[in-house]
Amino acid sequence: MYLRSIGIQKRQGFTLIELLVVIAIIAVLIGLLVPAVQKVREAANRMSCTNNLKQLGMAQHNYQSVQGFFPQGYDGRPYSANPTTTFRWSSLAALLPYIEQNTVVLDITIPLFGPSSAVPADGFPGAFEISTRNQVPVNTAIKTFLCPSDRIGFVVSTGRRPTNYVACAGNGGVDGDNVGGNGVYYATSATRIADILDGTSNTVAMSESLLGRGDGQATTGDIRIDYREPSANLTEGACGAAAWSPVRNYCWADGGARGAIYSNHYAPNSATPDCFARVRYNWKAARSNHSGGVNAVLCDGSVKFVKSSVELTVWQGLGTRAGGEIAGDF
């Protein structure tokens, strides 16, 4: 009574309906904000990925300016009693001094892997060790070799430092053989600028590939990160029934099919499972977590974003160095 007489009224709180409306508005705002933040983050990641490939594009040109040719896809030279599968340094290993990684010092005069007595018939990387002299540098994470849109770290069961960037061996041909690759990077290659008859702006040098889990659980297969691995030499017919493996791109220093090499046999982010066998047989597609396609660095050093919907014949033509194809739109 007294409060009313002097004009003071009791304050009312929020009703339940008003509270629910406020909560709903906040939820809507968060729902709008999260995708926007994710989109901005992915745009930044894609730009960082592009910059990584630009560095590799510049590095390959600096390398060929000094050496007269691009690095090998993998170094398959014989060494003493070791089979050639143990001596397979990747193109990335050769490019280290050209991306300001002078502290990572490799001895590439010796095989990547250890003595032949420890090497099984198929050269599987988990069954033998990196040569003692190179274990520390090979197991060093190189930020320039990793796309931030993919998970960063180990391919678990191997304990090695992986790579998202892989050299193009060609269009995969009939059997995907890296030794007879028709691209710029293949086994023991030494491709000169003059050998790229299709033109450096029409030939892919490197692209992206997603990392495997390496957890030993690839029983059904996730085609984005797992691959099929026939026990014998690769044929397309053998792929469908082959076992799954989860160690894609397990080691940046390894130029074999499980490591830093791929082919343009399948379109980017193909729905067909990848298939590669032993060291040299490779039908491994370019794959990324970027929406709609993959980044690729051409032999002129430029980086292009190639849509997953690119015509397969165009993409395969971009993989060859002297196929005489017309690149078209990509």
Stockholm file with secondary structure:
# STOCKHOLM 1.0

chainA/1-330         MYLRSIGIQKRQGFTLIELLVVIAIIAVLIGLLVPAVQKVREAANRMSCTNNLKQLGMAQHNYQSVQGFFPQGYDGRPYSANPTTTFRWSSLAALLPYIEQNTVVLDITIPLFGPSSAVPADGFPGAFEISTRNQVPVNTAIKTFLCPSDRIGFVVSTGRRPTNYVACAGNGGVDGDNVGGNGVYYATSATRIADILDGTSNTVAMSESLLGRGDGQATTGDIRIDYREPSANLTEGACGAAAWSPVRNYCWADGGARGAIYSNHYAPNSATPDCFARVRYNWKAARSNHSGGVNAVLCDGSVKFVKSSVELTVWQGLGTRAGGEIAGDF
#=GR chainA/1-330 SS CHHHHTTCCCCCCCCHHHHHHHHHHHHHHHHHHHHHHHHHHHHHHHHHHHHHHHHHHHHHHHHHHHHSSCCCSBCCCCBTTBCGGGCCBBHHHHHGGGGTCTTSCCCTTSCSBCCGGGCCTTCCGGGSCBCGGGHHHHTSCCGGGCCTTSCCSCBGGGTBCCCSEEEECCSCTTTCBSTTCSSSCCBTCCCCGGGCTTCGGGSEEEEECCCCCCSSCCSSCCTTTCEEECSSSCCHHHHTTSEEECCTTCCTTBCSTTSSEECSSSCTTCSSCEEEETTTEEECCCCCSSTTEEEEEETTSCEEEEETTSCHHHHHHHHCSSSCCCCCCC
#=GC SS_cons         CHHHHTTCCCCCCCCHHHHHHHHHHHHHHHHHHHHHHHHHHHHHHHHHHHHHHHHHHHHHHHHHHHHSSCCCSBCCCCBTTBCGGGCCBBHHHHHGGGGTCTTSCCCTTSCSBCCGGGCCTTCCGGGSCBCGGGHHHHTSCCGGGCCTTSCCSCBGGGTBCCCSEEEECCSCTTTCBSTTCSSSCCBTCCCCGGGCTTCGGGSEEEEECCCCCCSSCCSSCCTTTCEEECSSSCCHHHHTTSEEECCTTCCTTBCSTTSSEECSSSCTTCSSCEEEETTTEEECCCCCSSTTEEEEEETTSCEEEEETTSCHHHHHHHHCSSSCCCCCCC
//
